[in-house]
Amino acid sequence: MSSILVFAEHSGGQMKKGALELLGAARASGMKVSALAMGSGSKGLLGQMSEHGVDDAFFADVSSFDAYN
């Protein structure tokens, strides 16, 4: 099965609007959806990812990636 990986950009404990739109489009494709969140607090996004149909979630919950959000 094909899959799509979405970079889950976030700020202040919430996924950004663009990331949510990409998750919706990925889900609509019918493919398996994975998401990657990087930076401090990224593990706290798991609930939001689940609500938006993410099948697999990956996290790099370290401050050295904070600049990438």
NUMAR-180834 format. One record per residue: x, y negated, z negated of N, C-alpha, C in turn; residue in one letter; residue number from 1. Coordinates in steps of 0.05 Angstrom, whole numbers, padded with zeros to 5 digits, m for minus. Layout:
BEGIN
<r><n_px>X</n_px><n_py>Y</n_py><n_pz>Z</n_pz><ca_px>X</ca_px><ca_py>Y</ca_py><ca_pz>Z</ca_pz><c_px>X</c_px><c_py>Y</c_py><c_pz>Z</c_pz><code>a</code><pos>NUM</pos></r>
...
***
This chain:
BEGIN
<r><n_px>00017</n_px><n_py>00024</n_py><n_pz>00000</n_pz><ca_px>00000</ca_px><ca_py>00000</ca_py><ca_pz>00000</ca_pz><c_px>00018</c_px><c_py>m00025</c_py><c_pz>00000</c_pz><code>m</code><pos>1</pos></r>
<r><n_px>00011</n_px><n_py>m00044</n_py><n_pz>00016</n_pz><ca_px>00025</ca_px><ca_py>m00069</ca_py><ca_pz>00016</ca_pz><c_px>00019</c_px><c_py>m00086</c_py><c_pz>m00009</c_pz><code>s</code><pos>2</pos></r>
<r><n_px>00037</n_px><n_py>m00104</n_py><n_pz>m00015</n_pz><ca_px>00032</ca_px><ca_py>m00120</ca_py><ca_pz>m00039</ca_pz><c_px>00042</c_px><c_py>m00149</c_py><c_pz>m00034</c_pz><code>s</code><pos>3</pos></r>
<r><n_px>00033</n_px><n_py>m00167</n_py><n_pz>m00050</n_pz><ca_px>00040</ca_px><ca_py>m00195</ca_py><ca_pz>m00049</ca_pz><c_px>00051</c_px><c_py>m00203</c_py><c_pz>m00076</c_pz><code>i</code><pos>4</pos></r>
<r><n_px>00074</n_px><n_py>m00218</n_py><n_pz>m00075</n_pz><ca_px>00085</ca_px><ca_py>m00229</ca_py><ca_pz>m00100</ca_pz><c_px>00081</c_px><c_py>m00259</c_py><c_pz>m00100</c_pz><code>l</code><pos>5</pos></r>
<r><n_px>00068</n_px><n_py>m00269</n_py><n_pz>m00121</n_pz><ca_px>00063</ca_px><ca_py>m00298</ca_py><ca_pz>m00124</ca_pz><c_px>00081</c_px><c_py>m00309</c_py><c_pz>m00146</c_pz><code>v</code><pos>6</pos></r>
<r><n_px>00094</n_px><n_py>m00331</n_py><n_pz>m00141</n_pz><ca_px>00110</ca_px><ca_py>m00345</ca_py><ca_pz>m00162</ca_pz><c_px>00090</c_px><c_py>m00361</c_py><c_pz>m00178</c_pz><code>f</code><pos>7</pos></r>
<r><n_px>00087</n_px><n_py>m00355</n_py><n_pz>m00203</n_pz><ca_px>00067</ca_px><ca_py>m00368</ca_py><ca_pz>m00220</ca_pz><c_px>00079</c_px><c_py>m00392</c_py><c_pz>m00234</c_pz><code>a</code><pos>8</pos></r>
<r><n_px>00079</n_px><n_py>m00415</n_py><n_pz>m00220</n_pz><ca_px>00089</ca_px><ca_py>m00439</ca_py><ca_pz>m00232</ca_pz><c_px>00071</c_px><c_py>m00448</c_py><c_pz>m00255</c_pz><code>e</code><pos>9</pos></r>
<r><n_px>00082</n_px><n_py>m00458</n_py><n_pz>m00276</n_pz><ca_px>00066</ca_px><ca_py>m00465</ca_py><ca_pz>m00300</ca_pz><c_px>00078</c_px><c_py>m00489</c_py><c_pz>m00314</c_pz><code>h</code><pos>10</pos></r>
<r><n_px>00061</n_px><n_py>m00501</n_py><n_pz>m00331</n_pz><ca_px>00069</ca_px><ca_py>m00524</ca_py><ca_pz>m00347</ca_pz><c_px>00051</c_px><c_py>m00525</c_py><c_pz>m00372</c_pz><code>s</code><pos>11</pos></r>
<r><n_px>00062</n_px><n_py>m00529</n_py><n_pz>m00395</n_pz><ca_px>00046</ca_px><ca_py>m00532</ca_py><ca_pz>m00419</ca_pz><c_px>00029</c_px><c_py>m00508</c_py><c_pz>m00425</c_pz><code>g</code><pos>12</pos></r>
<r><n_px>00038</n_px><n_py>m00484</n_py><n_pz>m00419</n_pz><ca_px>00023</ca_px><ca_py>m00460</ca_py><ca_pz>m00425</ca_pz><c_px>00001</c_px><c_py>m00454</c_py><c_pz>m00405</c_pz><code>g</code><pos>13</pos></r>
<r><n_px>m00001</n_px><n_py>m00468</n_py><n_pz>m00384</n_pz><ca_px>m00022</ca_px><ca_py>m00464</ca_py><ca_pz>m00364</ca_pz><c_px>m00010</c_px><c_py>m00461</c_py><c_pz>m00336</c_pz><code>q</code><pos>14</pos></r>
<r><n_px>m00021</n_px><n_py>m00443</n_py><n_pz>m00320</n_pz><ca_px>m00012</ca_px><ca_py>m00440</ca_py><ca_pz>m00293</ca_pz><c_px>m00021</c_px><c_py>m00465</c_py><c_pz>m00277</c_pz><code>m</code><pos>15</pos></r>
<r><n_px>m00004</n_px><n_py>m00474</n_py><n_pz>m00259</n_pz><ca_px>m00011</ca_px><ca_py>m00497</ca_py><ca_pz>m00243</ca_pz><c_px>m00031</c_px><c_py>m00490</c_py><c_pz>m00222</c_pz><code>k</code><pos>16</pos></r>
<r><n_px>m00046</n_px><n_py>m00510</n_py><n_pz>m00213</n_pz><ca_px>m00068</ca_px><ca_py>m00507</ca_py><ca_pz>m00194</ca_pz><c_px>m00059</c_px><c_py>m00492</c_py><c_pz>m00169</c_pz><code>k</code><pos>17</pos></r>
<r><n_px>m00036</n_px><n_py>m00498</n_py><n_pz>m00158</n_pz><ca_px>m00026</ca_px><ca_py>m00485</ca_py><ca_pz>m00134</ca_pz><c_px>m00021</c_px><c_py>m00455</c_py><c_pz>m00138</c_pz><code>g</code><pos>18</pos></r>
<r><n_px>m00011</n_px><n_py>m00448</n_py><n_pz>m00162</n_pz><ca_px>m00007</ca_px><ca_py>m00420</ca_py><ca_pz>m00168</ca_pz><c_px>m00034</c_px><c_py>m00405</c_py><c_pz>m00169</c_pz><code>a</code><pos>19</pos></r>
<r><n_px>m00054</n_px><n_py>m00418</n_py><n_pz>m00181</n_pz><ca_px>m00080</ca_px><ca_py>m00405</ca_py><ca_pz>m00183</ca_pz><c_px>m00093</c_px><c_py>m00402</c_py><c_pz>m00155</c_pz><code>l</code><pos>20</pos></r>
<r><n_px>m00089</n_px><n_py>m00421</n_py><n_pz>m00138</n_pz><ca_px>m00099</ca_px><ca_py>m00419</ca_py><ca_pz>m00110</ca_pz><c_px>m00085</c_px><c_py>m00397</c_py><c_pz>m00095</c_pz><code>e</code><pos>21</pos></r>
<r><n_px>m00059</n_px><n_py>m00394</n_py><n_pz>m00099</n_pz><ca_px>m00044</ca_px><ca_py>m00372</ca_py><ca_pz>m00086</ca_pz><c_px>m00053</c_px><c_py>m00345</c_py><c_pz>m00096</c_pz><code>l</code><pos>22</pos></r>
<r><n_px>m00059</n_px><n_py>m00343</n_py><n_pz>m00122</n_pz><ca_px>m00068</ca_px><ca_py>m00318</ca_py><ca_pz>m00133</ca_pz><c_px>m00096</c_px><c_py>m00311</c_py><c_pz>m00121</c_pz><code>l</code><pos>23</pos></r>
<r><n_px>m00113</n_px><n_py>m00330</n_py><n_pz>m00118</n_pz><ca_px>m00139</ca_px><ca_py>m00326</ca_py><ca_pz>m00106</ca_pz><c_px>m00137</c_px><c_py>m00316</c_py><c_pz>m00077</c_pz><code>g</code><pos>24</pos></r>
<r><n_px>m00119</n_px><n_py>m00329</n_py><n_pz>m00062</n_pz><ca_px>m00115</ca_px><ca_py>m00321</ca_py><ca_pz>m00034</ca_pz><c_px>m00103</c_px><c_py>m00293</c_py><c_pz>m00032</c_pz><code>a</code><pos>25</pos></r>
<r><n_px>m00084</n_px><n_py>m00287</n_py><n_pz>m00050</n_pz><ca_px>m00072</ca_px><ca_py>m00260</ca_py><ca_pz>m00050</ca_pz><c_px>m00093</c_px><c_py>m00239</c_py><c_pz>m00057</c_pz><code>a</code><pos>26</pos></r>
<r><n_px>m00110</n_px><n_py>m00244</n_py><n_pz>m00076</n_pz><ca_px>m00131</ca_px><ca_py>m00225</ca_py><ca_pz>m00084</ca_pz><c_px>m00150</c_px><c_py>m00221</c_py><c_pz>m00061</c_pz><code>r</code><pos>27</pos></r>
<r><n_px>m00157</n_px><n_py>m00242</n_py><n_pz>m00047</n_pz><ca_px>m00176</ca_px><ca_py>m00240</ca_py><ca_pz>m00024</ca_pz><c_px>m00164</c_px><c_py>m00224</c_py><c_pz>m00001</c_pz><code>a</code><pos>28</pos></r>
<r><n_px>m00138</n_px><n_py>m00221</n_py><n_pz>00000</n_pz><ca_px>m00126</ca_px><ca_py>m00205</ca_py><ca_pz>00021</ca_pz><c_px>m00131</c_px><c_py>m00175</c_py><c_pz>00018</c_pz><code>s</code><pos>29</pos></r>
<r><n_px>m00139</n_px><n_py>m00167</n_py><n_pz>m00006</n_pz><ca_px>m00144</ca_px><ca_py>m00139</ca_py><ca_pz>m00011</ca_pz><c_px>m00119</c_px><c_py>m00123</c_py><c_pz>m00017</c_pz><code>g</code><pos>30</pos></r>
<r><n_px>m00096</n_px><n_py>m00136</n_py><n_pz>m00018</n_pz><ca_px>m00071</ca_px><ca_py>m00123</ca_py><ca_pz>m00025</ca_pz><c_px>m00066</c_px><c_py>m00124</c_py><c_pz>m00055</c_pz><code>m</code><pos>31</pos></r>
<r><n_px>m00047</n_px><n_py>m00107</n_py><n_pz>m00064</n_pz><ca_px>m00039</ca_px><ca_py>m00107</ca_py><ca_pz>m00092</ca_pz><c_px>m00026</c_px><c_py>m00134</c_py><c_pz>m00097</c_pz><code>k</code><pos>32</pos></r>
<r><n_px>m00032</n_px><n_py>m00147</n_py><n_pz>m00120</n_pz><ca_px>m00021</ca_px><ca_py>m00173</ca_py><ca_pz>m00126</ca_pz><c_px>m00003</c_px><c_py>m00172</c_py><c_pz>m00151</c_pz><code>v</code><pos>33</pos></r>
<r><n_px>00021</n_px><n_py>m00181</n_py><n_pz>m00147</n_pz><ca_px>00041</ca_px><ca_py>m00184</ca_py><ca_pz>m00169</ca_pz><c_px>00047</c_px><c_py>m00213</c_py><c_pz>m00173</c_pz><code>s</code><pos>34</pos></r>
<r><n_px>00054</n_px><n_py>m00220</n_py><n_pz>m00197</n_pz><ca_px>00061</ca_px><ca_py>m00248</ca_py><ca_pz>m00203</ca_pz><c_px>00087</c_px><c_py>m00249</c_py><c_pz>m00220</c_pz><code>a</code><pos>35</pos></r>
<r><n_px>00103</n_px><n_py>m00269</n_py><n_pz>m00214</n_pz><ca_px>00127</ca_px><ca_py>m00274</ca_py><ca_pz>m00229</ca_pz><c_px>00126</c_px><c_py>m00302</c_py><c_pz>m00242</c_pz><code>l</code><pos>36</pos></r>
<r><n_px>00130</n_px><n_py>m00303</n_py><n_pz>m00268</n_pz><ca_px>00131</ca_px><ca_py>m00328</ca_py><ca_pz>m00283</ca_pz><c_px>00158</c_px><c_py>m00330</c_py><c_pz>m00296</c_pz><code>a</code><pos>37</pos></r>
<r><n_px>00170</n_px><n_py>m00354</n_py><n_pz>m00294</n_pz><ca_px>00197</ca_px><ca_py>m00358</ca_py><ca_pz>m00305</ca_pz><c_px>00196</c_px><c_py>m00382</c_py><c_pz>m00324</c_pz><code>m</code><pos>38</pos></r>
<r><n_px>00213</n_px><n_py>m00381</n_py><n_pz>m00345</n_pz><ca_px>00215</ca_px><ca_py>m00404</ca_py><ca_pz>m00363</ca_pz><c_px>00203</c_px><c_py>m00398</c_py><c_pz>m00390</c_pz><code>g</code><pos>39</pos></r>
<r><n_px>00209</n_px><n_py>m00416</n_py><n_pz>m00409</n_pz><ca_px>00199</ca_px><ca_py>m00413</ca_py><ca_pz>m00436</ca_pz><c_px>00169</c_px><c_py>m00411</c_py><c_pz>m00437</c_pz><code>s</code><pos>40</pos></r>
<r><n_px>00159</n_px><n_py>m00393</n_py><n_pz>m00452</n_pz><ca_px>00130</ca_px><ca_py>m00389</ca_py><ca_pz>m00456</ca_pz><c_px>00116</c_px><c_py>m00375</c_py><c_pz>m00433</c_pz><code>g</code><pos>41</pos></r>
<r><n_px>00131</n_px><n_py>m00365</n_py><n_pz>m00414</n_pz><ca_px>00118</ca_px><ca_py>m00352</ca_py><ca_pz>m00391</ca_pz><c_px>00102</c_px><c_py>m00327</c_py><c_pz>m00398</c_pz><code>s</code><pos>42</pos></r>
<r><n_px>00111</n_px><n_py>m00312</n_py><n_pz>m00419</n_pz><ca_px>00096</ca_px><ca_py>m00288</ca_py><ca_pz>m00427</ca_pz><c_px>00068</c_px><c_py>m00295</c_py><c_pz>m00436</c_pz><code>k</code><pos>43</pos></r>
<r><n_px>00064</n_px><n_py>m00320</n_py><n_pz>m00445</n_pz><ca_px>00037</ca_px><ca_py>m00329</ca_py><ca_pz>m00454</ca_pz><c_px>00017</c_px><c_py>m00332</c_py><c_pz>m00431</c_pz><code>g</code><pos>44</pos></r>
<r><n_px>00026</n_px><n_py>m00328</n_py><n_pz>m00406</n_pz><ca_px>00009</ca_px><ca_py>m00331</ca_py><ca_pz>m00383</ca_pz><c_px>m00005</c_px><c_py>m00305</c_py><c_pz>m00376</c_pz><code>l</code><pos>45</pos></r>
<r><n_px>00001</n_px><n_py>m00283</n_py><n_pz>m00389</n_pz><ca_px>m00010</ca_px><ca_py>m00257</ca_py><ca_pz>m00382</ca_pz><c_px>m00040</c_px><c_py>m00257</c_py><c_pz>m00381</c_pz><code>l</code><pos>46</pos></r>
<r><n_px>m00054</n_px><n_py>m00270</n_py><n_pz>m00400</n_pz><ca_px>m00083</ca_px><ca_py>m00271</ca_py><ca_pz>m00400</ca_pz><c_px>m00094</c_px><c_py>m00285</c_py><c_pz>m00375</c_pz><code>g</code><pos>47</pos></r>
<r><n_px>m00082</n_px><n_py>m00307</n_py><n_pz>m00368</n_pz><ca_px>m00091</ca_px><ca_py>m00322</ca_py><ca_pz>m00344</ca_pz><c_px>m00086</c_px><c_py>m00305</c_py><c_pz>m00319</c_pz><code>q</code><pos>48</pos></r>
<r><n_px>m00063</n_px><n_py>m00292</n_py><n_pz>m00318</n_pz><ca_px>m00057</ca_px><ca_py>m00275</ca_py><ca_pz>m00295</ca_pz><c_px>m00078</c_px><c_py>m00253</c_py><c_pz>m00292</c_pz><code>m</code><pos>49</pos></r>
<r><n_px>m00085</n_px><n_py>m00240</n_py><n_pz>m00315</n_pz><ca_px>m00104</ca_px><ca_py>m00219</ca_py><ca_pz>m00314</ca_pz><c_px>m00131</c_px><c_py>m00229</c_py><c_pz>m00305</c_pz><code>s</code><pos>50</pos></r>
<r><n_px>m00139</n_px><n_py>m00252</n_py><n_pz>m00314</n_pz><ca_px>m00165</ca_px><ca_py>m00264</ca_py><ca_pz>m00306</ca_pz><c_px>m00166</c_px><c_py>m00269</c_py><c_pz>m00276</c_pz><code>e</code><pos>51</pos></r>
<r><n_px>m00143</n_px><n_py>m00273</n_py><n_pz>m00264</n_pz><ca_px>m00142</ca_px><ca_py>m00279</ca_py><ca_pz>m00235</ca_pz><c_px>m00134</c_px><c_py>m00255</c_py><c_pz>m00218</c_pz><code>h</code><pos>52</pos></r>
<r><n_px>m00137</n_px><n_py>m00231</n_py><n_pz>m00230</n_pz><ca_px>m00134</ca_px><ca_py>m00207</ca_py><ca_pz>m00214</ca_pz><c_px>m00105</c_px><c_py>m00197</c_py><c_pz>m00209</c_pz><code>g</code><pos>53</pos></r>
<r><n_px>m00086</n_px><n_py>m00205</n_py><n_pz>m00225</n_pz><ca_px>m00059</ca_px><ca_py>m00196</ca_py><ca_pz>m00221</ca_pz><c_px>m00056</c_px><c_py>m00167</c_py><c_pz>m00230</c_pz><code>v</code><pos>54</pos></r>
<r><n_px>m00045</n_px><n_py>m00151</n_py><n_pz>m00212</n_pz><ca_px>m00041</ca_px><ca_py>m00122</ca_py><ca_pz>m00218</ca_pz><c_px>m00016</c_px><c_py>m00117</c_py><c_pz>m00235</c_pz><code>d</code><pos>55</pos></r>
<r><n_px>00005</n_px><n_py>m00131</n_py><n_pz>m00228</n_pz><ca_px>00031</ca_px><ca_py>m00128</ca_py><ca_pz>m00241</ca_pz><c_px>00042</c_px><c_py>m00156</c_py><c_pz>m00248</c_pz><code>d</code><pos>56</pos></r>
<r><n_px>00051</n_px><n_py>m00160</n_py><n_pz>m00272</n_pz><ca_px>00062</ca_px><ca_py>m00186</ca_py><ca_pz>m00280</ca_pz><c_px>00091</c_px><c_py>m00182</c_py><c_pz>m00289</c_pz><code>a</code><pos>57</pos></r>
<r><n_px>00108</n_px><n_py>m00201</n_py><n_pz>m00280</n_pz><ca_px>00136</ca_px><ca_py>m00201</ca_py><ca_pz>m00287</ca_pz><c_px>00143</c_px><c_py>m00227</c_py><c_pz>m00300</c_pz><code>f</code><pos>58</pos></r>
<r><n_px>00160</n_px><n_py>m00227</n_py><n_pz>m00321</n_pz><ca_px>00167</ca_px><ca_py>m00251</ca_py><ca_pz>m00335</ca_pz><c_px>00197</c_px><c_py>m00253</c_py><c_pz>m00340</c_pz><code>f</code><pos>59</pos></r>
<r><n_px>00207</n_px><n_py>m00277</n_py><n_pz>m00338</n_pz><ca_px>00234</ca_px><ca_py>m00285</ca_py><ca_pz>m00346</ca_pz><c_px>00231</c_px><c_py>m00307</c_py><c_pz>m00366</c_pz><code>a</code><pos>60</pos></r>
<r><n_px>00224</n_px><n_py>m00299</n_py><n_pz>m00391</n_pz><ca_px>00217</ca_px><ca_py>m00318</ca_py><ca_pz>m00412</ca_pz><c_px>00242</c_px><c_py>m00329</c_py><c_pz>m00426</c_pz><code>d</code><pos>61</pos></r>
<r><n_px>00258</n_px><n_py>m00344</n_py><n_pz>m00411</n_pz><ca_px>00282</ca_px><ca_py>m00355</ca_py><ca_pz>m00422</ca_pz><c_px>00284</c_px><c_py>m00385</c_py><c_pz>m00413</c_pz><code>v</code><pos>62</pos></r>
<r><n_px>00295</n_px><n_py>m00401</n_py><n_pz>m00430</n_pz><ca_px>00296</ca_px><ca_py>m00430</ca_py><ca_pz>m00426</ca_pz><c_px>00314</c_px><c_py>m00437</c_py><c_pz>m00402</c_pz><code>s</code><pos>63</pos></r>
<r><n_px>00332</n_px><n_py>m00420</n_py><n_pz>m00394</n_pz><ca_px>00350</ca_px><ca_py>m00427</ca_py><ca_pz>m00371</ca_pz><c_px>00335</c_px><c_py>m00429</c_py><c_pz>m00345</c_pz><code>s</code><pos>64</pos></r>
<r><n_px>00310</n_px><n_py>m00420</n_py><n_pz>m00344</n_pz><ca_px>00293</ca_px><ca_py>m00422</ca_py><ca_pz>m00320</ca_pz><c_px>00272</c_px><c_py>m00445</c_py><c_pz>m00322</c_pz><code>f</code><pos>65</pos></r>
<r><n_px>00273</n_px><n_py>m00460</n_py><n_pz>m00343</n_pz><ca_px>00253</ca_px><ca_py>m00482</ca_py><ca_pz>m00347</ca_pz><c_px>00252</c_px><c_py>m00502</c_py><c_pz>m00324</c_pz><code>d</code><pos>66</pos></r>
<r><n_px>00275</n_px><n_py>m00507</n_py><n_pz>m00312</n_pz><ca_px>00276</ca_px><ca_py>m00527</ca_py><ca_pz>m00290</ca_pz><c_px>00262</c_px><c_py>m00518</c_py><c_pz>m00265</c_pz><code>a</code><pos>67</pos></r>
<r><n_px>00254</n_px><n_py>m00493</n_py><n_pz>m00263</n_pz><ca_px>00242</ca_px><ca_py>m00482</ca_py><ca_pz>m00239</ca_pz><c_px>00211</c_px><c_py>m00484</c_py><c_pz>m00239</c_pz><code>y</code><pos>68</pos></r>
<r><n_px>00200</n_px><n_py>m00498</n_py><n_pz>m00258</n_pz><ca_px>00171</ca_px><ca_py>m00501</ca_py><ca_pz>m00260</ca_pz><c_px>00163</c_px><c_py>m00529</c_py><c_pz>m00255</c_pz><code>n</code><pos>69</pos></r>
***
